[in-house]
Amino acid sequence: MHPGDLKRFEINGYAQGTTYKVTYYAADSLVTQSQTDSLLAAIDSSVSLYRPASLILKFNHSEKGISVDHHFAVLVKKALEINRETGGLVDITVKPLVDAWGFGANKTTAFPDSAKVKAILKHVGGNKIRLKGEFLYKSDPQVQIDLNGIAQGYTADLLAGLLDKNGIQNYVAEIGGELRIKGHKPDGEPFRIGIEAIDDNDIHPSPLQMVIAPGNAAVTTSGNYRKHLQANGRQISHIIDPKTGYPSQTDVISVTVVAKDGITADGFDNGFVTMGMRQTLDFIAKRGNLAAYIIYKKPNGSIADTATSNFKAIEVK
């Protein structure tokens, strides 16, 4: 097929409390809004904390656990793998802590004291849940999980899978800023992704800090600059350190991760914010299948950035 025969199609919608956008090039409209919406509705009914009848709420309210669907099982299995690999720094059982610090569905008027944090921590830990076949067990009735930290990357993968299944070779699928990319534009130009510049924890869409051409990959970003609460003149991060029970306080402001799929990139990015810059670079150097770009705060308060060598390789100079 001649590149000139390819038309640009765009689908926009709303899911998981955010927006999504699919852009693809094909000879005809092979994937429609109703297809993407029904796919996203199925995920929401499984793992959305904002859907009253969702499976995740059913699990959180259960005494010993429930039978889960395919999406739920895939997400939990991956999250538990990442929990082990990061030494517990990524933990989906942090939901009671997320709620206590005011980042859940109900906003809080006061932050928890140390006694409250200590009490909640007793019900947090990846070892308190176990997936056996299609049943997700909990060893403590008070255990609750939150899959928001990994679900959007996985959703980008599902959108990519829908496009692949319909023979689409060139696309960008994005939900809540998490991306899956394949192929290129009809003229052969690669898809380029811009990373926003940050100054004093404020975001500046222009100029862009960096532009990358990642090829066939997933790109996700996590950081403290978009979602935070202000209290008593103190800004707290929405990313909770599951070890301490307190909001993450490291030098990392933002980390952009590139991996082969969204579930992996999104699964690790929050953990890298909690790890800090140096530990993240060491962790990625040992793995080889992840690339990262980190914006961080130096001890003197100034903002700096760094990237792994494989990330620098996809930078558009």
Secondary structure by P-SEA (a helix, b strand, c coil): cccccbbbbbbbbbcccbbbbbbbbcccccccaaaaaaaaaaaaacccccccccaaaaaaacccbbbbcaaaaaaaaaaaaaaaaacccccccaaaaaaaaccccccccccccaaaaaaaaaacccccccccccbbbbccccbbbbccccaaaaaaaaaaaaaaaaccccccccccccccccccccccccbbbbbbbbccccccccccccccccccbbbbbbcccccccccccbbbbccccccccccccccccbbbbbcccaaaaaacaaaaaaaccaaaaaaaaacccccbbbbbbcccccccccccaaaaaaccc
